[in-house]
Amino acid sequence: MDANQSPRILIVEDDARLASLTKEYLEGNGFQVSVESDGTKAAERIDNEQPDLVILDVMLPGEDGLSICRKVKMDKDVPILMLTARTDDMDQVLGLEMGADDYVAKPVRPRVLLARIRALLRRAETQPSGHQETKTSDTPRLEFGNLVIDSAMREAWLKDESIDLTSAEFDLLWLLASNAGRVLTREEIFTALRGIEYDGQDRSIDVRVSRIRPKVGDDPMHPRRIKTVRSKGYLFVKEV
């Protein structure tokens, strides 16, 4: 993104009134905004327009948001903010599994949406190092037995086999590994990766940890590498 250019956002939303109000609000806060209401056209528009961020509704005509998210994330790292039903945790979990970077529950509170957008854009601008106030390793490569994590390449390997990680999953893995031997609270993790305060209810960190565990050779039922510390957070174990 050009430093002198306003960030470009594509809203994929079939609720015309919500899309219009969101567009007006974001434009009033300095963003360039376009809208797409048809799910079948969304992936093509993202590919053609190359927006800096996509706000993607789960329920869409033509093709649902989860399918669009999975398709886009296969070959692009554009930040995707999912809009989900307030009462449906499964939407949130599936959205994160498809590679979404964050989610906001409907009805959308404008200030919350704006904070999440700015946090995602900051993180995208500062990669590969990420927006991390919590200590991270000065060494670009960390090795834990047969697990190797390289921050410069943003890749990880298990037994010399490349691990398939989303950008958000790598950020979390690197943060935990950089603090191996120390318990990181959800508040610390959330602030380090998102740049905003933890609200006590967001499940995205837990979902990502559950997805990372099997990828790094951990037993999801009895994890030894990334341990859950009850009422506190997560601990990356140096030696397993």
Disulfide bonds with the S-S distance in Angstrom:
none
